Amino acid sequence: MQGDISAFPKDDTNIKSLQHSLLEAVVLDPVKHPERSGTTLARINEVLGLVMGSGEQAGEVISACREASGGAKPFDALSVDAATRVAAVLLQHLSGAELSRMADFLMESELSTKEVVELHRRFKIPVSHLEDDLLPVNGEGALIQDSRGRVYVDLDSNYSATNLGNSNDAIARGLYNQARLLISQKEDRIQVARARFLKEITPMMPQGLVHFYWQNSGGEAVDKSIKMAKAHTGHTGVIAFEGGFHGRTHGAVAITHNEAYRKPFGLDNEDWVHFAPFNDLEAVEKLLSEGKAKSVMLELVQGEEAGMRPATQEFADGLRKLCDEHDALMIVDEVQTGFARVSDGPGQWFAADRYGVVPDIITIGKSFGGGYPVTAVVTNEKVASSMEPGYDGSTFGGNPMAMVSALIATRQMRALDLTNRVKEMAGYFHNRLDSIESEHLKGFRTIGLMVALDLDSAENVKKAQELMKDRGAHSSLSTGATMRLMPPLVITKQEADVVVEAIDYALKHL
């Protein structure tokens, strides 16, 4: 590390520790922190406002830092020398507590919130609405902290991907260890990391579903499950359901019911896709009897598009029976519901377990990588044998980094007894929500820790979500007039209390 540090005062007994932490936060060390950029003056100014307030003294320090930077522009990365001079100013003017907070804030982000927002707005292709109401920089368990130090209970879990929490020291260590050996290997090459994981995962799977084809996203897994089903049945027809959602890739969109997702891509009138009303066995039987399809794809708990609506037990049982009678494949999309999200008892790792049915194919994803991208199509030996070399391929599917994350995450799930934990927390949420009295709340559902609140309007859902932030709960998922909550499965009762109290507060202030 370069730069003159002779300007630092020497009379504080803690100065060496403060000097080290401040230098590490302000001055870029590309060897120790190759993931970082140079600190910007805009972030220095932002953090000074957070640790000192907006008083006259803060203004003087900001001016001194600006002068020490040598005329750097707000969003320019400071050179090593300029950053060192700025660090000297900070050490001279700030108290020990302020310096400690300053270093923490800068280690979390060396870029200002404004710059991060502007970069995303400038360069994002608008395939989705940009969420820029907070800049997450740190997390622990169900909590998430933004760039300004505000802490919230996270109610999105990155669409149920961070079920074990927003950071994970064991996964971090595992990824570091693996990255030093092998970062990536193609899907069709054997590897140690995957072999380890296969030994761990098979006891968690529904009976007979132990043949895996690794992918990187839920939509990919859905696409490949459709290809696999068509190869096995020799039939292109697929039955999907009104209110279903299966992802954003081409095939996944084709079997997602909302026409607004399909029409822009010419997928609104596919002759191989047949939509049936959810929980309607007669409609499915008619399509199968007419020979329209040999595969049935569904979410046993419809999430994004239906606002967390569960299948009836009669429907799940009847669908399994109809598929058997018509030699059709039952495919269950478990990308969101898998790995204890909807558990109602011990060992219910999947929605299929909760319903007591064994599909022919399931798609799994999101949470079993502990937040790291990894998904899979999982099927039985009979269906797997229908695939042949050349039918498909994946460069990154099941790569060593993904397998290490999945191994550690699933071990943690079992160690935490997650299926029982979810049942307990679902009951706790249900009892607490039942105590809320509001004319705006029309009902609620808890299917495991898939929680849905039906309000009187979509507009009030958005207003309530904004008000909840004032009480430390961050929610952004909704379906029309339904607010959807998917907290990390490691959420505590104390954090659940914060959530329910935030909801109660929001509904009272609509």
HUVENJO-V605281 format. One record per residue. N is the residue number from 1. RES is the residue in one letter. D_CENTER is the distance of its C-alpha to the mean C-alpha in whole Angstrom. Layout:
N_RES_D_CENTER ; N_RES_D_CENTER
//
This chain:
1_M_37 ; 2_Q_39 ; 3_G_40 ; 4_D_43 ; 5_I_42 ; 6_S_46 ; 7_A_45 ; 8_F_43 ; 9_P_45 ; 10_K_46 ; 11_D_47 ; 12_D_44 ; 13_T_44 ; 14_N_40 ; 15_I_40 ; 16_K_39 ; 17_S_36 ; 18_L_35 ; 19_Q_37 ; 20_H_34 ; 21_S_31 ; 22_L_32 ; 23_L_33 ; 24_E_30 ; 25_A_28 ; 26_V_30 ; 27_V_32 ; 28_L_30 ; 29_D_30 ; 30_P_29 ; 31_V_30 ; 32_K_28 ; 33_H_25 ; 34_P_25 ; 35_E_21 ; 36_R_23 ; 37_S_25 ; 38_G_28 ; 39_T_28 ; 40_T_29 ; 41_L_32 ; 42_A_29 ; 43_R_27 ; 44_I_30 ; 45_N_31 ; 46_E_28 ; 47_V_28 ; 48_L_31 ; 49_G_31 ; 50_L_28 ; 51_V_31 ; 52_M_34 ; 53_G_34 ; 54_S_36 ; 55_G_39 ; 56_E_42 ; 57_Q_41 ; 58_A_38 ; 59_G_39 ; 60_E_42 ; 61_V_39 ; 62_I_37 ; 63_S_40 ; 64_A_41 ; 65_C_38 ; 66_R_39 ; 67_E_42 ; 68_A_41 ; 69_S_39 ; 70_G_42 ; 71_G_41 ; 72_A_37 ; 73_K_35 ; 74_P_32 ; 75_F_29 ; 76_D_31 ; 77_A_30 ; 78_L_33 ; 79_S_35 ; 80_V_36 ; 81_D_39 ; 82_A_38 ; 83_A_35 ; 84_T_37 ; 85_R_40 ; 86_V_37 ; 87_A_36 ; 88_A_40 ; 89_V_40 ; 90_L_37 ; 91_L_38 ; 92_Q_42 ; 93_H_41 ; 94_L_38 ; 95_S_38 ; 96_G_37 ; 97_A_34 ; 98_E_33 ; 99_L_33 ; 100_S_31 ; 101_R_28 ; 102_M_29 ; 103_A_28 ; 104_D_25 ; 105_F_24 ; 106_L_25 ; 107_M_23 ; 108_E_20 ; 109_S_20 ; 110_E_24 ; 111_L_23 ; 112_S_24 ; 113_T_21 ; 114_K_24 ; 115_E_24 ; 116_V_20 ; 117_V_20 ; 118_E_23 ; 119_L_22 ; 120_H_19 ; 121_R_21 ; 122_R_24 ; 123_F_22 ; 124_K_19 ; 125_I_20 ; 126_P_19 ; 127_V_18 ; 128_S_15 ; 129_H_16 ; 130_L_15 ; 131_E_14 ; 132_D_16 ; 133_D_17 ; 134_L_16 ; 135_L_15 ; 136_P_13 ; 137_V_15 ; 138_N_14 ; 139_G_13 ; 140_E_14 ; 141_G_13 ; 142_A_12 ; 143_L_13 ; 144_I_12 ; 145_Q_15 ; 146_D_16 ; 147_S_19 ; 148_R_22 ; 149_G_21 ; 150_R_20 ; 151_V_18 ; 152_Y_16 ; 153_V_14 ; 154_D_10 ; 155_L_10 ; 156_D_7 ; 157_S_5 ; 158_N_2 ; 159_Y_4 ; 160_S_5 ; 161_A_3 ; 162_T_5 ; 163_N_8 ; 164_L_10 ; 165_G_10 ; 166_N_9 ; 167_S_12 ; 168_N_14 ; 169_D_17 ; 170_A_18 ; 171_I_15 ; 172_A_17 ; 173_R_20 ; 174_G_20 ; 175_L_18 ; 176_Y_21 ; 177_N_24 ; 178_Q_22 ; 179_A_22 ; 180_R_26 ; 181_L_27 ; 182_L_25 ; 183_I_22 ; 184_S_22 ; 185_Q_24 ; 186_K_25 ; 187_E_23 ; 188_D_27 ; 189_R_28 ; 190_I_28 ; 191_Q_27 ; 192_V_27 ; 193_A_23 ; 194_R_23 ; 195_A_26 ; 196_R_25 ; 197_F_21 ; 198_L_23 ; 199_K_26 ; 200_E_23 ; 201_I_21 ; 202_T_24 ; 203_P_25 ; 204_M_21 ; 205_M_22 ; 206_P_24 ; 207_Q_28 ; 208_G_28 ; 209_L_25 ; 210_V_25 ; 211_H_25 ; 212_F_22 ; 213_Y_21 ; 214_W_19 ; 215_Q_16 ; 216_N_13 ; 217_S_11 ; 218_G_12 ; 219_G_14 ; 220_E_16 ; 221_A_16 ; 222_V_18 ; 223_D_20 ; 224_K_22 ; 225_S_22 ; 226_I_24 ; 227_K_26 ; 228_M_27 ; 229_A_28 ; 230_K_30 ; 231_A_32 ; 232_H_32 ; 233_T_34 ; 234_G_35 ; 235_H_34 ; 236_T_32 ; 237_G_32 ; 238_V_28 ; 239_I_28 ; 240_A_25 ; 241_F_25 ; 242_E_25 ; 243_G_22 ; 244_G_19 ; 245_F_16 ; 246_H_16 ; 247_G_14 ; 248_R_15 ; 249_T_18 ; 250_H_21 ; 251_G_22 ; 252_A_19 ; 253_V_20 ; 254_A_23 ; 255_I_23 ; 256_T_20 ; 257_H_23 ; 258_N_22 ; 259_E_25 ; 260_A_24 ; 261_Y_21 ; 262_R_24 ; 263_K_27 ; 264_P_26 ; 265_F_26 ; 266_G_29 ; 267_L_27 ; 268_D_29 ; 269_N_32 ; 270_E_31 ; 271_D_33 ; 272_W_31 ; 273_V_29 ; 274_H_30 ; 275_F_28 ; 276_A_29 ; 277_P_29 ; 278_F_26 ; 279_N_28 ; 280_D_31 ; 281_L_33 ; 282_E_36 ; 283_A_34 ; 284_V_33 ; 285_E_36 ; 286_K_38 ; 287_L_36 ; 288_L_36 ; 289_S_40 ; 290_E_40 ; 291_G_39 ; 292_K_36 ; 293_A_33 ; 294_K_33 ; 295_S_29 ; 296_V_27 ; 297_M_23 ; 298_L_21 ; 299_E_18 ; 300_L_20 ; 301_V_18 ; 302_Q_18 ; 303_G_14 ; 304_E_14 ; 305_E_17 ; 306_A_19 ; 307_G_18 ; 308_M_17 ; 309_R_20 ; 310_P_21 ; 311_A_24 ; 312_T_27 ; 313_Q_28 ; 314_E_31 ; 315_F_29 ; 316_A_27 ; 317_D_31 ; 318_G_33 ; 319_L_30 ; 320_R_30 ; 321_K_34 ; 322_L_34 ; 323_C_33 ; 324_D_35 ; 325_E_38 ; 326_H_37 ; 327_D_36 ; 328_A_33 ; 329_L_29 ; 330_M_27 ; 331_I_23 ; 332_V_20 ; 333_D_17 ; 334_E_15 ; 335_V_11 ; 336_Q_10 ; 337_T_13 ; 338_G_13 ; 339_F_14 ; 340_A_15 ; 341_R_13 ; 342_V_16 ; 343_S_18 ; 344_D_22 ; 345_G_24 ; 346_P_24 ; 347_G_23 ; 348_Q_21 ; 349_W_18 ; 350_F_18 ; 351_A_19 ; 352_A_22 ; 353_D_23 ; 354_R_23 ; 355_Y_25 ; 356_G_27 ; 357_V_27 ; 358_V_26 ; 359_P_25 ; 360_D_27 ; 361_I_23 ; 362_I_20 ; 363_T_17 ; 364_I_14 ; 365_G_10 ; 366_K_7 ; 367_S_8 ; 368_F_11 ; 369_G_10 ; 370_G_9 ; 371_G_6 ; 372_Y_9 ; 373_P_9 ; 374_V_12 ; 375_T_13 ; 376_A_16 ; 377_V_19 ; 378_V_21 ; 379_T_25 ; 380_N_28 ; 381_E_31 ; 382_K_33 ; 383_V_30 ; 384_A_29 ; 385_S_33 ; 386_S_33 ; 387_M_31 ; 388_E_33 ; 389_P_33 ; 390_G_32 ; 391_Y_30 ; 392_D_27 ; 393_G_25 ; 394_S_22 ; 395_T_23 ; 396_F_19 ; 397_G_19 ; 398_G_18 ; 399_N_19 ; 400_P_20 ; 401_M_17 ; 402_A_15 ; 403_M_18 ; 404_V_18 ; 405_S_14 ; 406_A_14 ; 407_L_18 ; 408_I_17 ; 409_A_14 ; 410_T_16 ; 411_R_19 ; 412_Q_17 ; 413_M_16 ; 414_R_20 ; 415_A_21 ; 416_L_19 ; 417_D_21 ; 418_L_17 ; 419_T_19 ; 420_N_22 ; 421_R_20 ; 422_V_18 ; 423_K_21 ; 424_E_22 ; 425_M_20 ; 426_A_20 ; 427_G_23 ; 428_Y_23 ; 429_F_21 ; 430_H_23 ; 431_N_26 ; 432_R_25 ; 433_L_24 ; 434_D_27 ; 435_S_29 ; 436_I_28 ; 437_E_31 ; 438_S_30 ; 439_E_32 ; 440_H_29 ; 441_L_27 ; 442_K_28 ; 443_G_26 ; 444_F_23 ; 445_R_21 ; 446_T_19 ; 447_I_19 ; 448_G_17 ; 449_L_14 ; 450_M_14 ; 451_V_16 ; 452_A_18 ; 453_L_20 ; 454_D_23 ; 455_L_25 ; 456_D_28 ; 457_S_26 ; 458_A_23 ; 459_E_25 ; 460_N_25 ; 461_V_21 ; 462_K_20 ; 463_K_23 ; 464_A_22 ; 465_Q_18 ; 466_E_20 ; 467_L_23 ; 468_M_20 ; 469_K_19 ; 470_D_23 ; 471_R_22 ; 472_G_19 ; 473_A_16 ; 474_H_14 ; 475_S_13 ; 476_S_12 ; 477_L_12 ; 478_S_15 ; 479_T_18 ; 480_G_21 ; 481_A_23 ; 482_T_20 ; 483_M_17 ; 484_R_14 ; 485_L_13 ; 486_M_10 ; 487_P_10 ; 488_P_9 ; 489_L_12 ; 490_V_14 ; 491_I_15 ; 492_T_18 ; 493_K_21 ; 494_Q_22 ; 495_E_19 ; 496_A_19 ; 497_D_22 ; 498_V_21 ; 499_V_19 ; 500_V_22 ; 501_E_24 ; 502_A_22 ; 503_I_22 ; 504_D_26 ; 505_Y_26 ; 506_A_25 ; 507_L_27 ; 508_K_30 ; 509_H_29 ; 510_L_29
//
